[in-house]
Amino acid sequence: MRILVVGAGSIGGYFGGRLAAAGRDVTFLVRERRAEVLNANGLRILSPAGDLHVEAPKTVLAADISAPFDLIILSCKAYDLNDAARSFASAVGPETLILPLLNGMRHLDVLDRLFVIDRVLGGQCMISTTLDADGRIHHLAPMQTLVLGARSSAQIGGDTAVFAHLADAGFEVRLSPDIVQEMWEKWVFIAASAGITTLLRASVGDIVAAGGSVIASALLDECLGIAARSRHPCGTAARERALGIITSAASPLTASMMRDMEAGARIEADHVIGDLIARAGDIATPLLNIVSVNLKAYENRKNRESRQSV
């Protein structure tokens, strides 16, 4: 199975690097600057699961793709989705499957429109990674799980083949019988945890110590209501797990979106929060609306300051 990993950032680089080290046929679709770094230094991963150095990872530029791949793993940020889709379009053939690992659901609408639903699997990952200034990937915690599954009857069998090919490559991979439901449950958690920590600019533990558990719980309930309205109600176990995490005393947890804000980076406000609100219908979302204003205000300030610095 020929695998194209779109980008070699912290997530794509991590899973793609593990697959390459396990002997899979992996090529990284990268821009020229990242290609230069990989060609000079290789792909380096620092991880509690074991450090890894792929000395000569295979790379390709978008203009040089000459044949379809069997599997495309997509782990870009949501705001880069359209550019990423254009970059790998020539790698998609009649038998190609696309495995996106983005949060939320809107990316599926985009990919289905461009490549049809039969090509686009459901997928998600649970991992904490970052890329340092030297291009090394830091795996920050033990969890390293990739989950995938079929979204249409035409993908049944194909999802099993992909699962078998990704297995035993140095990370946990799981085949889900209801991947869309699992994606919704993760989206609800991500929206609630990102919402509360970005809104109050603090860790979960600091928010709880300040008496903020009731706000976190109410925010989670808004997200759960939208999931239920969208015919993907989260079960009691999923709700209790999410609530336990976002109301855990002394927890140092902050959402990656908050860390991006603190670093002055771009954020996935529209994809994670805006799209959830757009699906609310008659569900009241006062807290999510406040979260959205906070995130959009941050984006507006960042864009204004960027223009002023030119």
PyMOL commands that set and color helices and strands:
alter all, ss='L'
color gray80, all
select helices_A, chain A and resi 10-21+32-41+62-64+78-91+106-115+117-119+153-155+158-166+179-200+204-209+213-229+236-246+256-262+269-278+286-309
alter helices_A, ss='H'
color red, helices_A
select strands_A, chain A and resi 2-6+25-29+43-46+52-54+58-60+69-74+92-100+122-131+137-149+172-175
alter strands_A, ss='S'
color yellow, strands_A
deselect
rebuild
show_as cartoon
